[in-house]
Amino acid sequence: MSVRSILMSSFVALLLFVAPAAAEKPNPAFAGRIMLSNKRFPTQASSLAAFNAKIKQQSKTSFFEDKDKKWKIYFAGFLRTPLNDVEYVVKLYELTGRGQQLLATIEQFTDSRGQASLISNLQLDRKTIGANKELMMTIENRGKVLASSRFKILGEREKFTGKVDFSEEEAN
Protein backbone atom coordinates (compact mmCIF):
# COMPACT_ATOMS: atom_id res chain seq x y z
CA MET A 1 0.00 0.00 0.00
CA SER A 2 1.31 3.44 -0.86
CA VAL A 3 1.53 6.35 1.54
CA ARG A 4 -1.14 8.17 -0.46
CA SER A 5 -3.60 5.28 -0.08
CA ILE A 6 -2.98 5.11 3.65
CA LEU A 7 -3.53 8.88 4.03
CA MET A 8 -6.73 8.81 1.95
CA SER A 9 -8.19 5.86 3.86
CA SER A 10 -7.36 7.44 7.23
CA PHE A 11 -8.88 10.75 6.04
CA VAL A 12 -12.11 8.97 5.02
CA ALA A 13 -12.17 7.10 8.34
CA LEU A 14 -11.66 10.40 10.19
CA LEU A 15 -14.57 11.96 8.29
CA LEU A 16 -16.81 9.06 9.23
CA PHE A 17 -16.07 9.59 12.92
CA VAL A 18 -16.14 13.42 12.94
CA ALA A 19 -19.17 14.14 10.73
CA PRO A 20 -21.83 12.70 13.09
CA ALA A 21 -20.34 14.56 16.04
CA ALA A 22 -20.36 17.84 14.12
CA ALA A 23 -24.01 17.33 13.19
CA GLU A 24 -24.94 16.73 16.86
CA LYS A 25 -24.47 20.23 18.19
CA PRO A 26 -26.89 21.16 20.98
CA ASN A 27 -27.70 24.31 19.04
CA PRO A 28 -30.49 22.93 16.76
CA ALA A 29 -32.66 21.86 19.69
CA PHE A 30 -32.63 25.33 21.26
CA ALA A 31 -31.58 27.61 18.34
CA GLY A 32 -32.33 31.24 19.12
CA ARG A 33 -33.35 30.55 22.73
CA ILE A 34 -31.83 31.44 26.07
CA MET A 35 -32.38 28.82 28.74
CA LEU A 36 -32.41 30.17 32.32
CA SER A 37 -31.81 28.52 35.69
CA ASN A 38 -30.94 29.25 39.31
CA LYS A 39 -28.13 26.63 39.10
CA ARG A 40 -25.17 26.26 36.76
CA PHE A 41 -25.87 24.55 33.48
CA PRO A 42 -23.88 21.44 32.55
CA THR A 43 -21.19 21.92 29.93
CA GLN A 44 -21.02 18.29 28.83
CA ALA A 45 -22.98 15.03 28.94
CA SER A 46 -22.72 11.46 27.74
CA SER A 47 -24.73 12.22 24.57
CA LEU A 48 -26.57 15.02 22.81
CA ALA A 49 -29.92 13.67 23.99
CA ALA A 50 -28.69 13.55 27.60
CA PHE A 51 -27.33 17.10 27.33
CA ASN A 52 -30.60 18.45 25.90
CA ALA A 53 -32.60 16.60 28.57
CA LYS A 54 -30.47 18.12 31.36
CA ILE A 55 -30.85 21.62 29.91
CA LYS A 56 -34.65 21.24 29.57
CA GLN A 57 -35.00 19.76 33.06
CA GLN A 58 -32.98 22.52 34.71
CA SER A 59 -34.55 25.41 32.80
CA LYS A 60 -36.90 27.79 34.64
CA THR A 61 -39.02 30.82 33.79
CA SER A 62 -39.69 32.24 37.29
CA PHE A 63 -37.09 33.34 39.82
CA PHE A 64 -37.54 34.32 43.47
CA GLU A 65 -35.30 36.87 45.16
CA ASP A 66 -32.83 35.74 47.82
CA LYS A 67 -32.47 37.22 51.32
CA ASP A 68 -30.20 39.97 49.94
CA LYS A 69 -33.00 41.10 47.58
CA LYS A 70 -31.11 39.88 44.51
CA TRP A 71 -31.53 37.29 41.78
CA LYS A 72 -28.62 35.21 40.49
CA ILE A 73 -29.58 33.82 37.10
CA TYR A 74 -27.52 31.37 35.10
CA PHE A 75 -28.13 31.34 31.37
CA ALA A 76 -27.24 29.22 28.38
CA GLY A 77 -27.73 31.07 25.11
CA PHE A 78 -28.01 28.95 21.98
CA LEU A 79 -27.43 31.36 19.12
CA ARG A 80 -29.22 31.40 15.75
CA THR A 81 -25.90 32.03 14.03
CA PRO A 82 -22.38 31.63 15.45
CA LEU A 83 -20.96 34.67 17.20
CA ASN A 84 -18.62 36.46 14.80
CA ASP A 85 -16.96 38.48 17.57
CA VAL A 86 -15.59 38.11 21.09
CA GLU A 87 -18.04 40.67 22.49
CA TYR A 88 -21.77 40.26 22.93
CA VAL A 89 -24.40 42.33 24.70
CA VAL A 90 -27.07 41.03 27.07
CA LYS A 91 -30.08 43.33 27.19
CA LEU A 92 -32.96 43.17 29.66
CA TYR A 93 -36.34 44.61 28.77
CA GLU A 94 -39.37 45.03 31.03
CA LEU A 95 -42.52 43.63 29.45
CA THR A 96 -44.88 44.43 32.34
CA GLY A 97 -47.22 47.23 31.34
CA ARG A 98 -47.40 48.50 27.79
CA GLY A 99 -44.66 47.88 25.27
CA GLN A 100 -41.12 47.01 26.25
CA GLN A 101 -38.71 49.23 28.11
CA LEU A 102 -34.95 48.72 28.20
CA LEU A 103 -33.80 48.21 31.81
CA ALA A 104 -30.16 47.17 31.51
CA THR A 105 -27.39 46.53 29.01
CA ILE A 106 -24.51 44.26 30.01
CA GLU A 107 -21.43 43.81 27.83
CA GLN A 108 -19.74 40.42 28.05
CA PHE A 109 -16.81 38.78 26.32
CA THR A 110 -16.00 35.26 25.14
CA ASP A 111 -12.69 33.43 24.70
CA SER A 112 -12.92 33.10 20.93
CA ARG A 113 -15.00 33.87 17.85
CA GLY A 114 -17.44 31.48 16.23
CA GLN A 115 -19.17 30.21 19.37
CA ALA A 116 -22.67 28.82 18.81
CA SER A 117 -23.62 28.71 22.51
CA LEU A 118 -22.75 30.81 25.55
CA ILE A 119 -23.02 29.83 29.20
CA SER A 120 -22.71 32.54 31.84
CA ASN A 121 -24.60 34.16 34.71
CA LEU A 122 -25.76 37.56 35.87
CA GLN A 123 -26.94 39.07 39.10
CA LEU A 124 -29.94 41.38 39.21
CA ASP A 125 -30.44 43.85 42.02
CA ARG A 126 -33.88 44.85 43.25
CA LYS A 127 -32.88 48.54 43.43
CA THR A 128 -31.94 48.55 39.76
CA ILE A 129 -34.51 46.18 38.21
CA GLY A 130 -37.43 46.11 40.66
CA ALA A 131 -39.52 43.07 41.56
CA ASN A 132 -42.58 41.19 40.32
CA LYS A 133 -41.91 41.90 36.67
CA GLU A 134 -41.91 40.01 33.42
CA LEU A 135 -38.62 40.52 31.60
CA MET A 136 -37.16 39.65 28.24
CA MET A 137 -33.45 38.87 27.88
CA THR A 138 -31.72 39.12 24.53
CA ILE A 139 -28.19 38.28 23.42
CA GLU A 140 -27.14 40.67 20.70
CA ASN A 141 -24.09 41.32 18.56
CA ARG A 142 -23.78 44.48 16.47
CA GLY A 143 -27.49 45.19 16.79
CA LYS A 144 -28.61 41.72 15.69
CA VAL A 145 -30.61 39.60 18.16
CA LEU A 146 -29.03 36.13 18.28
CA ALA A 147 -31.18 34.62 21.06
CA SER A 148 -33.96 35.68 23.43
CA SER A 149 -36.07 34.47 26.34
CA ARG A 150 -38.85 35.68 28.66
CA PHE A 151 -38.91 35.17 32.40
CA LYS A 152 -40.38 36.56 35.64
CA ILE A 153 -38.59 37.92 38.69
CA LEU A 154 -40.66 37.59 41.82
CA GLY A 155 -40.23 38.98 45.32
CA GLU A 156 -41.96 40.60 48.24
CA ARG A 157 -44.05 43.63 47.46
CA GLU A 158 -42.88 46.91 48.92
CA LYS A 159 -44.62 47.70 52.18
CA PHE A 160 -45.95 51.20 52.67
CA THR A 161 -46.98 52.43 56.13
CA GLY A 162 -48.82 55.53 54.97
CA LYS A 163 -46.82 57.60 57.42
CA VAL A 164 -45.05 60.66 56.00
CA ASP A 165 -42.37 62.63 57.81
CA PHE A 166 -41.82 66.23 56.80
CA SER A 167 -38.90 68.34 57.83
CA GLU A 168 -39.52 71.79 59.35
CA GLU A 169 -38.69 73.45 56.02
CA GLU A 170 -41.12 71.32 54.07
CA ALA A 171 -43.93 71.90 56.59
CA ASN A 172 -43.70 75.71 56.29
N, C-alpha and C positions, 0 to 999 in steps of 0.2 A: 504494500500500500504506500502511496506517495504521501508526502507531507501535506500537499494540497487536499487530498481526499480526507485525510485525518482532520484537518482544520475545518473543512466544509461539513463533515459529519458531526463534529463537536459543536459547530455553530448552529446547525439544525436542531441538535439535541438541546442546546441552550435555549433556543427559541421555544421549543415545546414546553420547557419547564417555566420560562419567564412569562410567556404570553398569558396563561390563565391567571397568574398572580397580578399582572398589570390590569387585567379586565376586572378584577375583584376589589376595586377601590371602595371604601365605604361611602364615597361621595354620591353615587347614583341613588342610593336609598334615601338620602336626606338632602339632595342638591338644592341649594338656595335657602336652606333652613338653618336656624340657630337653635340648638338644643340647650336647655337650661337645667341646672340642678343646684342643690345646696351642698353637694359633695363633689369631689374631683371625678372627672370622667376618666375611664380607662383609656390607655394609649395603645393597647394591644390586646389580642385575644387569640384563642386557638384557631378560629376561622372567621371569615367575614360574617357569616350568619350569627355566630356567638357575639361578635363585636356589635353588630347592629341590635341584637337582642338586649345587650347590656346598656347600650345608649338609650334605647326606647324605655327600658325598665326604670332607669335612673332619672329620666327627663321629667320635669315638673313645669307647671304654668303658674303656680301661686307660691309666694314666699312670705313668711312671717318674720317680723323684725326680731332681733335678739335683744338681750337686756341692755345693751348699749345704744339702742335705737338705731341700729344699722342692719343692712342686708348684705351678706356676702354671697355672690352669685357666680357660680362656675358656668362657663359656656363653651360649647363646641360648635364652631361655625363651619358648615359644609358649603363651600362656595360654588356658585353656578359656573364660574370660570376660574382657572388658577390665578392666584395673586401675582401680578406682573411687577411687583415692587416689594420692598422690605417694610414699608409703612402702610398701615391701614387705620381707618377711623371707625370707632364705635360711637354711634349716635343713639341717644335715648329721647323718645318723643312721648309726651303725655297724650293719651287718647280719651281720657275722661273729659266729658263736656263736649263742646262742638269742635270739630276739626282736630288737627294735631299740632302740638306746640313743642318745639325743640327745648329740652330741659338741660341736656349735657352733651358735650363732645369730648371724646377721650382718644388721644392719639396713642397707638401702640405699634410696636415693631416686631418683626420676625427675624429668624436667623438667616433665611435665604429666600430668594424669589421662587415663584412657581408652585407655592404651596396650595393645595386644594382644600385643606381643612386646617382650622386654627383652634387650639384649646388654650383657654386662659381663664381669668376670673376678674371680677371687679367688685368694689365695695361701694354701696350706696348709703348715703347719710340722710337721715330724716330731715335735717335742717335744709339741705340742698334740694332734695327730691320731693319730700312730703310723704304722706302715707295714704293707704287705701286708694290707690290709683291703678288704672290700667295703662301699661306702657308698651311701647314698641321699640325693640332694639334692632338696629341695622349695622351691618359691617359694610363699609364703603371704601372704595379706592378711586381717587381722582373723580369724585362725583358720581360714580356708578355704584349702585346698590348690588352687592354680591350675595348677601344673605340677610334674612330678617326673621323676627319672631315677636309674638305678643305674649305678655305675662302680666300678672298682678302682684303688687307689693301691698301687703296687709299689715296693719298694726293697730295699736290703741288709738281711739279718737282723742283729740285734744279736749281737755276738760276745762270748761270756763266756769268761774265762780259767780260772775255777774258783779263782782265788787270792783270798783274803780278807785284808784288813789290819784288825787290831784295834788300837785305841789302848790305852794302858796301863790306863786306867780300865775299858774294856770287858773286858779280859782278866782283871781281878781280880774 
